[in-house]
């Protein structure tokens, strides 16, 4: 019953950086609304991570491949997660 937002992030992604900066400012409002934000870092360099107060996941290549399948077929995007 908990609201969770899963965000895919990478240090080489300019929209990801902008989005994370905005979300960092809104973190208090997210928490007050009962929304948990979880960031899935798909950076190959494991030392890089977003500067944000959210839970961080480091998915394996297999997990990223599974999310790509889900994205392609559930949303009919026919492309991998950005």
N, C-alpha and C positions, 0 to 999 in steps of 0.2 A: 503494500500500500504506500510505499515511499516514492515520491517523484524524483527521478534521476535523469539527468541530461548527460549523455556521453558525447564528448567532443574529441574529434581526431585532431592532433596538433603535430606540427613539425617546425623546426627552427628555420628551415629554408623556405617556408610558406608565408609570403607577406600578408595575405588575408588572415592567416592564423595568428600572426603577431598582433595585428590591429584588433582582431576580435578578442584576444586574450587580454589586451590592455583595457578594453571596454568592460569586459566581464570582471576583471579585477576590481574596478571601480564599483561595480554592481554586486559584488560578492555578499555584502551585508543584506541587501534586498533579496537576493536569492535565498539566503539562509532563513530570513524572516518569513519568506513564503513557503518554507519547507522543501525547497528544491536543492537536491544534492548535485553538484557538478563533479563529474569525473573526467579527467583528461587522459586520453590514450595517446601517448607519444609514439609516433611511428618513425622518429629519427633513428638513423642507423648509428649515430654517435650517441651512445647511452649517457654521456656526460652532459648533454644538452637537455634542458628541461624548461618548461615555462615558468616565468616568475609570477606565480599566482597561488592563492591559498586554497587550491582544490586538490582532491585526491588524485594521485598519479598512477596510471597503469603503464606498463611496458609490455605490450602484447608481443607474442612470438610471431614469427613469419607465418606459421600455420594459423594462428588466430586472426591475423590480418587477412589472410586468404579467405577464411571463413566469413569475415565481415564483408569482404568484397563480393562474395557470392550472394550473401543476404542483400546487399545494396543493389546489385545488378538485377536480381529477380524480384525482390519485394517491391522495389520502386521503379522497376523497368527502366533503369538508367542506361543499361548496356555499357557501363564504364566502371572502372574501379573507383573506390572512395578517393577523393582528391587528396 
